[in-house]
Amino acid sequence: MKTTTPNAAVLDETAPAEPWMKTPEACKHLSISEPTLRRWLKKKLITPRRTPTGELRFRRSELDALLA
């Protein structure tokens, strides 16, 4: 039996997860080269997530914020 409190946040499992992009997809989305993306990473203009295999993934909303 589940109990909830009135102030508890409810996770909507039907809502789609935010898309994550691989490095080449992120570069294409931003219309930049991989070296430019790497420079932006060094400047901490964007914060990627690393997969267990060490690959970078970029949140689409963060990429869109750079374009704004």
PDB file with SEQRES, HELIX, SHEET and CRYST1 records, atoms N, CA, C and O in Angstrom:
SEQRES   1 A   68  MET LYS THR THR THR PRO ASN ALA ALA VAL LEU ASP GLU          
SEQRES   2 A   68  THR ALA PRO ALA GLU PRO TRP MET LYS THR PRO GLU ALA          
SEQRES   3 A   68  CYS LYS HIS LEU SER ILE SER GLU PRO THR LEU ARG ARG          
SEQRES   4 A   68  TRP LEU LYS LYS LYS LEU ILE THR PRO ARG ARG THR PRO          
SEQRES   5 A   68  THR GLY GLU LEU ARG PHE ARG ARG SER GLU LEU ASP ALA          
SEQRES   6 A   68  LEU LEU ALA                                                  
HELIX    1 AA1 THR A   23  LEU A   30  1                                   8    
HELIX    2 AA2 GLU A   34  LYS A   42  1                                   9    
HELIX    3 AA3 ARG A   60  LEU A   67  1                                   8    
SHEET    1 AA1 3 TRP A  20  MET A  21  0                                        
SHEET    2 AA1 3 LEU A  56  ARG A  59 -1                                        
SHEET    3 AA1 3 ARG A  49  ARG A  50 -1                                        
CRYST1    1.000    1.000    1.000  90.00  90.00  90.00 P 1           1          
ATOM      1  N   MET A   1       0.838  -1.179   0.000  1.00  0.00           N  
ATOM      2  CA  MET A   1       0.000   0.000   0.000  1.00  0.00           C  
ATOM      3  C   MET A   1       0.884   1.244   0.000  1.00  0.00           C  
ATOM      4  O   MET A   1       1.756   1.393   0.855  1.00  0.00           O  
ATOM      5  N   LYS A   2       0.655   2.128  -0.956  1.00  0.00           N  
ATOM      6  CA  LYS A   2       1.416   3.369  -1.044  1.00  0.00           C  
ATOM      7  C   LYS A   2       0.734   4.454  -0.241  1.00  0.00           C  
ATOM      8  O   LYS A   2      -0.491   4.572  -0.242  1.00  0.00           O  
ATOM      9  N   THR A   3       1.535   5.238   0.438  1.00  0.00           N  
ATOM     10  CA  THR A   3       1.008   6.412   1.111  1.00  0.00           C  
ATOM     11  C   THR A   3       1.750   7.619   0.565  1.00  0.00           C  
ATOM     12  O   THR A   3       2.952   7.557   0.306  1.00  0.00           O  
ATOM     13  N   THR A   4       1.047   8.684   0.396  1.00  0.00           N  
ATOM     14  CA  THR A   4       1.668   9.911  -0.099  1.00  0.00           C  
ATOM     15  C   THR A   4       1.345  11.050   0.838  1.00  0.00           C  
ATOM     16  O   THR A   4       0.313  11.064   1.510  1.00  0.00           O  
ATOM     17  N   THR A   5       2.234  11.982   0.863  1.00  0.00           N  
ATOM     18  CA  THR A   5       1.986  13.190   1.639  1.00  0.00           C  
ATOM     19  C   THR A   5       1.478  14.256   0.688  1.00  0.00           C  
ATOM     20  O   THR A   5       1.787  14.216  -0.502  1.00  0.00           O  
ATOM     21  N   PRO A   6       0.715  15.197   1.183  1.00  0.00           N  
ATOM     22  CA  PRO A   6       0.151  16.220   0.286  1.00  0.00           C  
ATOM     23  C   PRO A   6       1.196  17.040  -0.460  1.00  0.00           C  
ATOM     24  O   PRO A   6       0.920  17.515  -1.561  1.00  0.00           O  
ATOM     25  N   ASN A   7       2.395  17.221   0.108  1.00  0.00           N  
ATOM     26  CA  ASN A   7       3.423  18.039  -0.527  1.00  0.00           C  
ATOM     27  C   ASN A   7       4.432  17.224  -1.333  1.00  0.00           C  
ATOM     28  O   ASN A   7       5.398  17.789  -1.845  1.00  0.00           O  
ATOM     29  N   ALA A   8       4.236  15.938  -1.457  1.00  0.00           N  
ATOM     30  CA  ALA A   8       5.190  15.084  -2.163  1.00  0.00           C  
ATOM     31  C   ALA A   8       5.096  15.338  -3.667  1.00  0.00           C  
ATOM     32  O   ALA A   8       4.005  15.468  -4.223  1.00  0.00           O  
ATOM     33  N   ALA A   9       6.248  15.406  -4.304  1.00  0.00           N  
ATOM     34  CA  ALA A   9       6.282  15.564  -5.754  1.00  0.00           C  
ATOM     35  C   ALA A   9       5.929  14.234  -6.396  1.00  0.00           C  
ATOM     36  O   ALA A   9       6.370  13.178  -5.942  1.00  0.00           O  
ATOM     37  N   VAL A  10       5.143  14.291  -7.438  1.00  0.00           N  
ATOM     38  CA  VAL A  10       4.716  13.081  -8.120  1.00  0.00           C  
ATOM     39  C   VAL A  10       5.456  13.001  -9.434  1.00  0.00           C  
ATOM     40  O   VAL A  10       5.455  13.951 -10.216  1.00  0.00           O  
ATOM     41  N   LEU A  11       6.086  11.871  -9.676  1.00  0.00           N  
ATOM     42  CA  LEU A  11       6.803  11.647 -10.925  1.00  0.00           C  
ATOM     43  C   LEU A  11       5.804  11.194 -11.973  1.00  0.00           C  
ATOM     44  O   LEU A  11       5.140  10.172 -11.801  1.00  0.00           O  
ATOM     45  N   ASP A  12       5.696  11.935 -13.041  1.00  0.00           N  
ATOM     46  CA  ASP A  12       4.802  11.572 -14.134  1.00  0.00           C  
ATOM     47  C   ASP A  12       5.566  10.684 -15.098  1.00  0.00           C  
ATOM     48  O   ASP A  12       6.332  11.175 -15.927  1.00  0.00           O  
ATOM     49  N   GLU A  13       5.359   9.387 -14.992  1.00  0.00           N  
ATOM     50  CA  GLU A  13       6.100   8.447 -15.826  1.00  0.00           C  
ATOM     51  C   GLU A  13       5.638   8.459 -17.271  1.00  0.00           C  
ATOM     52  O   GLU A  13       6.306   7.885 -18.132  1.00  0.00           O  
ATOM     53  N   THR A  14       4.517   9.095 -17.558  1.00  0.00           N  
ATOM     54  CA  THR A  14       4.041   9.168 -18.933  1.00  0.00           C  
ATOM     55  C   THR A  14       4.683  10.329 -19.685  1.00  0.00           C  
ATOM     56  O   THR A  14       4.636  10.373 -20.914  1.00  0.00           O  
ATOM     57  N   ALA A  15       5.282  11.268 -18.958  1.00  0.00           N  
ATOM     58  CA  ALA A  15       5.935  12.418 -19.595  1.00  0.00           C  
ATOM     59  C   ALA A  15       7.224  11.954 -20.272  1.00  0.00           C  
ATOM     60  O   ALA A  15       7.983  11.182 -19.686  1.00  0.00           O  
ATOM     61  N   PRO A  16       7.480  12.417 -21.501  1.00  0.00           N  
ATOM     62  CA  PRO A  16       8.715  12.001 -22.170  1.00  0.00           C  
ATOM     63  C   PRO A  16       9.944  12.606 -21.497  1.00  0.00           C  
ATOM     64  O   PRO A  16       9.921  13.746 -21.035  1.00  0.00           O  
ATOM     65  N   ALA A  17      11.003  11.828 -21.454  1.00  0.00           N  
ATOM     66  CA  ALA A  17      12.258  12.316 -20.887  1.00  0.00           C  
ATOM     67  C   ALA A  17      12.886  13.331 -21.831  1.00  0.00           C  
ATOM     68  O   ALA A  17      12.667  13.292 -23.042  1.00  0.00           O  
ATOM     69  N   GLU A  18      13.661  14.231 -21.265  1.00  0.00           N  
ATOM     70  CA  GLU A  18      14.335  15.222 -22.094  1.00  0.00           C  
ATOM     71  C   GLU A  18      15.381  14.528 -22.959  1.00  0.00           C  
ATOM     72  O   GLU A  18      16.134  13.690 -22.464  1.00  0.00           O  
ATOM     73  N   PRO A  19      15.435  14.868 -24.250  1.00  0.00           N  
ATOM     74  CA  PRO A  19      16.397  14.205 -25.134  1.00  0.00           C  
ATOM     75  C   PRO A  19      17.845  14.578 -24.828  1.00  0.00           C  
ATOM     76  O   PRO A  19      18.159  15.736 -24.549  1.00  0.00           O  
ATOM     77  N   TRP A  20      18.711  13.583 -24.886  1.00  0.00           N  
ATOM     78  CA  TRP A  20      20.149  13.777 -24.731  1.00  0.00           C  
ATOM     79  C   TRP A  20      20.775  13.492 -26.081  1.00  0.00           C  
ATOM     80  O   TRP A  20      20.346  12.578 -26.786  1.00  0.00           O  
ATOM     81  N   MET A  21      21.784  14.264 -26.447  1.00  0.00           N  
ATOM     82  CA  MET A  21      22.414  14.132 -27.755  1.00  0.00           C  
ATOM     83  C   MET A  21      23.872  13.738 -27.619  1.00  0.00           C  
ATOM     84  O   MET A  21      24.551  14.124 -26.667  1.00  0.00           O  
ATOM     85  N   LYS A  22      24.341  12.964 -28.587  1.00  0.00           N  
ATOM     86  CA  LYS A  22      25.757  12.629 -28.669  1.00  0.00           C  
ATOM     87  C   LYS A  22      26.503  13.840 -29.218  1.00  0.00           C  
ATOM     88  O   LYS A  22      25.884  14.783 -29.710  1.00  0.00           O  
ATOM     89  N   THR A  23      27.826  13.814 -29.134  1.00  0.00           N  
ATOM     90  CA  THR A  23      28.648  14.941 -29.565  1.00  0.00           C  
ATOM     91  C   THR A  23      28.383  15.356 -31.015  1.00  0.00           C  
ATOM     92  O   THR A  23      28.164  16.542 -31.262  1.00  0.00           O  
ATOM     93  N   PRO A  24      28.394  14.430 -31.989  1.00  0.00           N  
ATOM     94  CA  PRO A  24      28.140  14.861 -33.372  1.00  0.00           C  
ATOM     95  C   PRO A  24      26.750  15.474 -33.557  1.00  0.00           C  
ATOM     96  O   PRO A  24      26.588  16.433 -34.311  1.00  0.00           O  
ATOM     97  N   GLU A  25      25.745  14.919 -32.867  1.00  0.00           N  
ATOM     98  CA  GLU A  25      24.389  15.473 -32.956  1.00  0.00           C  
ATOM     99  C   GLU A  25      24.335  16.873 -32.356  1.00  0.00           C  
ATOM    100  O   GLU A  25      23.679  17.763 -32.897  1.00  0.00           O  
ATOM    101  N   ALA A  26      25.032  17.064 -31.229  1.00  0.00           N  
ATOM    102  CA  ALA A  26      25.060  18.376 -30.575  1.00  0.00           C  
ATOM    103  C   ALA A  26      25.723  19.409 -31.484  1.00  0.00           C  
ATOM    104  O   ALA A  26      25.245  20.537 -31.602  1.00  0.00           O  
ATOM    105  N   CYS A  27      26.818  19.022 -32.122  1.00  0.00           N  
ATOM    106  CA  CYS A  27      27.515  19.939 -33.031  1.00  0.00           C  
ATOM    107  C   CYS A  27      26.617  20.316 -34.203  1.00  0.00           C  
ATOM    108  O   CYS A  27      26.568  21.479 -34.604  1.00  0.00           O  
ATOM    109  N   LYS A  28      25.922  19.349 -34.740  1.00  0.00           N  
ATOM    110  CA  LYS A  28      25.017  19.621 -35.865  1.00  0.00           C  
ATOM    111  C   LYS A  28      23.878  20.534 -35.418  1.00  0.00           C  
ATOM    112  O   LYS A  28      23.500  21.462 -36.133  1.00  0.00           O  
ATOM    113  N   HIS A  29      23.333  20.263 -34.227  1.00  0.00           N  
ATOM    114  CA  HIS A  29      22.239  21.081 -33.692  1.00  0.00           C  
ATOM    115  C   HIS A  29      22.673  22.533 -33.508  1.00  0.00           C  
ATOM    116  O   HIS A  29      21.897  23.456 -33.758  1.00  0.00           O  
ATOM    117  N   LEU A  30      23.922  22.731 -33.067  1.00  0.00           N  
ATOM    118  CA  LEU A  30      24.444  24.078 -32.833  1.00  0.00           C  
ATOM    119  C   LEU A  30      25.098  24.690 -34.065  1.00  0.00           C  
ATOM    120  O   LEU A  30      25.422  25.878 -34.069  1.00  0.00           O  
ATOM    121  N   SER A  31      25.295  23.886 -35.116  1.00  0.00           N  
ATOM    122  CA  SER A  31      25.988  24.322 -36.338  1.00  0.00           C  
ATOM    123  C   SER A  31      27.416  24.777 -36.023  1.00  0.00           C  
ATOM    124  O   SER A  31      27.866  25.830 -36.473  1.00  0.00           O  
ATOM    125  N   ILE A  32      28.108  23.955 -35.242  1.00  0.00           N  
ATOM    126  CA  ILE A  32      29.501  24.238 -34.887  1.00  0.00           C  
ATOM    127  C   ILE A  32      30.331  22.973 -35.093  1.00  0.00           C  
ATOM    128  O   ILE A  32      29.785  21.886 -35.276  1.00  0.00           O  
ATOM    129  N   SER A  33      31.639  23.122 -35.062  1.00  0.00           N  
ATOM    130  CA  SER A  33      32.539  21.974 -35.197  1.00  0.00           C  
ATOM    131  C   SER A  33      32.794  21.355 -33.819  1.00  0.00           C  
ATOM    132  O   SER A  33      32.522  21.974 -32.790  1.00  0.00           O  
ATOM    133  N   GLU A  34      33.320  20.123 -33.815  1.00  0.00           N  
ATOM    134  CA  GLU A  34      33.652  19.470 -32.550  1.00  0.00           C  
ATOM    135  C   GLU A  34      34.722  20.239 -31.770  1.00  0.00           C  
ATOM    136  O   GLU A  34      34.610  20.352 -30.549  1.00  0.00           O  
ATOM    137  N   PRO A  35      35.776  20.780 -32.447  1.00  0.00           N  
ATOM    138  CA  PRO A  35      36.748  21.576 -31.670  1.00  0.00           C  
ATOM    139  C   PRO A  35      36.110  22.782 -30.973  1.00  0.00           C  
ATOM    140  O   PRO A  35      36.504  23.135 -29.861  1.00  0.00           O  
ATOM    141  N   THR A  36      35.134  23.409 -31.618  1.00  0.00           N  
ATOM    142  CA  THR A  36      34.443  24.540 -30.993  1.00  0.00           C  
ATOM    143  C   THR A  36      33.664  24.063 -29.771  1.00  0.00           C  
ATOM    144  O   THR A  36      33.686  24.714 -28.727  1.00  0.00           O  
ATOM    145  N   LEU A  37      32.979  22.936 -29.898  1.00  0.00           N  
ATOM    146  CA  LEU A  37      32.239  22.394 -28.762  1.00  0.00           C  
ATOM    147  C   LEU A  37      33.182  22.077 -27.609  1.00  0.00           C  
ATOM    148  O   LEU A  37      32.858  22.333 -26.449  1.00  0.00           O  
ATOM    149  N   ARG A  38      34.325  21.530 -27.917  1.00  0.00           N  
ATOM    150  CA  ARG A  38      35.311  21.201 -26.866  1.00  0.00           C  
ATOM    151  C   ARG A  38      35.836  22.477 -26.181  1.00  0.00           C  
ATOM    152  O   ARG A  38      36.074  22.479 -24.974  1.00  0.00           O  
ATOM    153  N   ARG A  39      36.014  23.557 -26.957  1.00  0.00           N  
ATOM    154  CA  ARG A  39      36.425  24.834 -26.351  1.00  0.00           C  
ATOM    155  C   ARG A  39      35.335  25.334 -25.400  1.00  0.00           C  
ATOM    156  O   ARG A  39      35.630  25.822 -24.309  1.00  0.00           O  
ATOM    157  N   TRP A  40      34.079  25.208 -25.821  1.00  0.00           N  
ATOM    158  CA  TRP A  40      32.972  25.624 -24.969  1.00  0.00           C  
ATOM    159  C   TRP A  40      32.925  24.792 -23.690  1.00  0.00           C  
ATOM    160  O   TRP A  40      32.590  25.301 -22.621  1.00  0.00           O  
ATOM    161  N   LEU A  41      33.266  23.502 -23.809  1.00  0.00           N  
ATOM    162  CA  LEU A  41      33.311  22.649 -22.621  1.00  0.00           C  
ATOM    163  C   LEU A  41      34.396  23.124 -21.660  1.00  0.00           C  
ATOM    164  O   LEU A  41      34.176  23.175 -20.450  1.00  0.00           O  
ATOM    165  N   LYS A  42      35.565  23.471 -22.195  1.00  0.00           N  
ATOM    166  CA  LYS A  42      36.663  23.975 -21.354  1.00  0.00           C  
ATOM    167  C   LYS A  42      36.262  25.253 -20.638  1.00  0.00           C  
ATOM    168  O   LYS A  42      36.632  25.467 -19.484  1.00  0.00           O  
ATOM    169  N   LYS A  43      35.496  26.111 -21.330  1.00  0.00           N  
ATOM    170  CA  LYS A  43      35.041  27.373 -20.733  1.00  0.00           C  
ATOM    171  C   LYS A  43      33.836  27.175 -19.818  1.00  0.00           C  
ATOM    172  O   LYS A  43      33.353  28.125 -19.202  1.00  0.00           O  
ATOM    173  N   LYS A  44      33.351  25.922 -19.733  1.00  0.00           N  
ATOM    174  CA  LYS A  44      32.196  25.559 -18.905  1.00  0.00           C  
ATOM    175  C   LYS A  44      30.930  26.296 -19.314  1.00  0.00           C  
ATOM    176  O   LYS A  44      30.107  26.659 -18.473  1.00  0.00           O  
ATOM    177  N   LEU A  45      30.786  26.513 -20.621  1.00  0.00           N  
ATOM    178  CA  LEU A  45      29.563  27.111 -21.131  1.00  0.00           C  
ATOM    179  C   LEU A  45      28.433  26.090 -21.189  1.00  0.00           C  
ATOM    180  O   LEU A  45      27.260  26.449 -21.284  1.00  0.00           O  
ATOM    181  N   ILE A  46      28.803  24.816 -21.132  1.00  0.00           N  
ATOM    182  CA  ILE A  46      27.834  23.732 -21.201  1.00  0.00           C  
ATOM    183  C   ILE A  46      28.332  22.582 -20.325  1.00  0.00           C  
ATOM    184  O   ILE A  46      29.537  22.354 -20.212  1.00  0.00           O  
ATOM    185  N   THR A  47      27.400  21.867 -19.710  1.00  0.00           N  
ATOM    186  CA  THR A  47      27.759  20.771 -18.821  1.00  0.00           C  
ATOM    187  C   THR A  47      27.169  19.471 -19.359  1.00  0.00           C  
ATOM    188  O   THR A  47      25.960  19.257 -19.274  1.00  0.00           O  
ATOM    189  N   PRO A  48      28.010  18.609 -19.906  1.00  0.00           N  
ATOM    190  CA  PRO A  48      27.504  17.337 -20.429  1.00  0.00           C  
ATOM    191  C   PRO A  48      27.430  16.274 -19.336  1.00  0.00           C  
ATOM    192  O   PRO A  48      27.915  16.467 -18.222  1.00  0.00           O  
ATOM    193  N   ARG A  49      26.824  15.175 -19.676  1.00  0.00           N  
ATOM    194  CA  ARG A  49      26.812  13.997 -18.813  1.00  0.00           C  
ATOM    195  C   ARG A  49      27.702  12.952 -19.474  1.00  0.00           C  
ATOM    196  O   ARG A  49      27.727  12.845 -20.700  1.00  0.00           O  
ATOM    197  N   ARG A  50      28.420  12.193 -18.686  1.00  0.00           N  
ATOM    198  CA  ARG A  50      29.259  11.114 -19.220  1.00  0.00           C  
ATOM    199  C   ARG A  50      28.543   9.781 -19.046  1.00  0.00           C  
ATOM    200  O   ARG A  50      27.952   9.512 -18.000  1.00  0.00           O  
ATOM    201  N   THR A  51      28.605   8.958 -20.075  1.00  0.00           N  
ATOM    202  CA  THR A  51      28.061   7.610 -19.983  1.00  0.00           C  
ATOM    203  C   THR A  51      29.080   6.736 -19.264  1.00  0.00           C  
ATOM    204  O   THR A  51      30.223   7.157 -19.088  1.00  0.00           O  
ATOM    205  N   PRO A  52      28.704   5.540 -18.847  1.00  0.00           N  
ATOM    206  CA  PRO A  52      29.676   4.638 -18.210  1.00  0.00           C  
ATOM    207  C   PRO A  52      30.878   4.321 -19.106  1.00  0.00           C  
ATOM    208  O   PRO A  52      31.947   3.976 -18.604  1.00  0.00           O  
ATOM    209  N   THR A  53      30.711   4.435 -20.418  1.00  0.00           N  
ATOM    210  CA  THR A  53      31.827   4.181 -21.339  1.00  0.00           C  
ATOM    211  C   THR A  53      32.640   5.439 -21.619  1.00  0.00           C  
ATOM    212  O   THR A  53      33.595   5.392 -22.394  1.00  0.00           O  
ATOM    213  N   GLY A  54      32.272   6.579 -20.993  1.00  0.00           N  
ATOM    214  CA  GLY A  54      33.047   7.805 -21.135  1.00  0.00           C  
ATOM    215  C   GLY A  54      32.578   8.744 -22.227  1.00  0.00           C  
ATOM    216  O   GLY A  54      33.165   9.809 -22.417  1.00  0.00           O  
ATOM    217  N   GLU A  55      31.524   8.370 -22.954  1.00  0.00           N  
ATOM    218  CA  GLU A  55      31.015   9.252 -24.011  1.00  0.00           C  
ATOM    219  C   GLU A  55      30.248  10.413 -23.390  1.00  0.00           C  
ATOM    220  O   GLU A  55      29.684  10.289 -22.303  1.00  0.00           O  
ATOM    221  N   LEU A  56      30.235  11.532 -24.086  1.00  0.00           N  
ATOM    222  CA  LEU A  56      29.518  12.715 -23.612  1.00  0.00           C  
ATOM    223  C   LEU A  56      28.105  12.735 -24.179  1.00  0.00           C  
ATOM    224  O   LEU A  56      27.866  12.340 -25.320  1.00  0.00           O  
ATOM    225  N   ARG A  57      27.186  13.200 -23.361  1.00  0.00           N  
ATOM    226  CA  ARG A  57      25.804  13.414 -23.793  1.00  0.00           C  
ATOM    227  C   ARG A  57      25.414  14.824 -23.389  1.00  0.00           C  
ATOM    228  O   ARG A  57      25.774  15.292 -22.309  1.00  0.00           O  
ATOM    229  N   PHE A  58      24.672  15.503 -24.265  1.00  0.00           N  
ATOM    230  CA  PHE A  58      24.297  16.894 -24.050  1.00  0.00           C  
ATOM    231  C   PHE A  58      22.787  17.017 -23.989  1.00  0.00           C  
ATOM    232  O   PHE A  58      22.076  16.424 -24.800  1.00  0.00           O  
ATOM    233  N   ARG A  59      22.298  17.786 -23.029  1.00  0.00           N  
ATOM    234  CA  ARG A  59      20.869  18.023 -22.873  1.00  0.00           C  
ATOM    235  C   ARG A  59      20.415  19.037 -23.926  1.00  0.00           C  
ATOM    236  O   ARG A  59      21.009  20.105 -24.077  1.00  0.00           O  
ATOM    237  N   ARG A  60      19.364  18.685 -24.641  1.00  0.00           N  
ATOM    238  CA  ARG A  60      18.877  19.551 -25.718  1.00  0.00           C  
ATOM    239  C   ARG A  60      18.490  20.935 -25.213  1.00  0.00           C  
ATOM    240  O   ARG A  60      18.753  21.930 -25.888  1.00  0.00           O  
ATOM    241  N   SER A  61      17.881  21.017 -24.058  1.00  0.00           N  
ATOM    242  CA  SER A  61      17.451  22.330 -23.539  1.00  0.00           C  
ATOM    243  C   SER A  61      18.657  23.228 -23.264  1.00  0.00           C  
ATOM    244  O   SER A  61      18.579  24.442 -23.451  1.00  0.00           O  
ATOM    245  N   GLU A  62      19.762  22.644 -22.825  1.00  0.00           N  
ATOM    246  CA  GLU A  62      20.969  23.433 -22.575  1.00  0.00           C  
ATOM    247  C   GLU A  62      21.571  23.920 -23.891  1.00  0.00           C  
ATOM    248  O   GLU A  62      22.069  25.043 -23.975  1.00  0.00           O  
ATOM    249  N   LEU A  63      21.522  23.070 -24.916  1.00  0.00           N  
ATOM    250  CA  LEU A  63      22.012  23.479 -26.233  1.00  0.00           C  
ATOM    251  C   LEU A  63      21.151  24.614 -26.787  1.00  0.00           C  
ATOM    252  O   LEU A  63      21.667  25.585 -27.341  1.00  0.00           O  
ATOM    253  N   ASP A  64      19.833  24.478 -26.630  1.00  0.00           N  
ATOM    254  CA  ASP A  64      18.928  25.522 -27.116  1.00  0.00           C  
ATOM    255  C   ASP A  64      19.170  26.840 -26.381  1.00  0.00           C  
ATOM    256  O   ASP A  64      19.043  27.911 -26.976  1.00  0.00           O  
ATOM    257  N   ALA A  65      19.514  26.772 -25.104  1.00  0.00           N  
ATOM    258  CA  ALA A  65      19.797  27.995 -24.342  1.00  0.00           C  
ATOM    259  C   ALA A  65      21.038  28.708 -24.890  1.00  0.00           C  
ATOM    260  O   ALA A  65      21.117  29.936 -24.842  1.00  0.00           O  
ATOM    261  N   LEU A  66      21.993  27.958 -25.402  1.00  0.00           N  
ATOM    262  CA  LEU A  66      23.178  28.575 -25.997  1.00  0.00           C  
ATOM    263  C   LEU A  66      22.836  29.306 -27.285  1.00  0.00           C  
ATOM    264  O   LEU A  66      23.484  30.289 -27.643  1.00  0.00           O  
ATOM    265  N   LEU A  67      21.820  28.822 -27.972  1.00  0.00           N  
ATOM    266  CA  LEU A  67      21.414  29.450 -29.233  1.00  0.00           C  
ATOM    267  C   LEU A  67      20.603  30.711 -29.022  1.00  0.00           C  
ATOM    268  O   LEU A  67      20.497  31.550 -29.917  1.00  0.00           O  
ATOM    269  N   ALA A  68      20.028  30.842 -27.829  1.00  0.00           N  
ATOM    270  CA  ALA A  68      19.148  32.000 -27.559  1.00  0.00           C  
ATOM    271  C   ALA A  68      19.948  33.270 -27.375  1.00  0.00           C  
ATOM    272  O   ALA A  68      19.372  34.334 -27.142  1.00  0.00           O  
TER     273      ALA A  68                                                      
END                                                                             
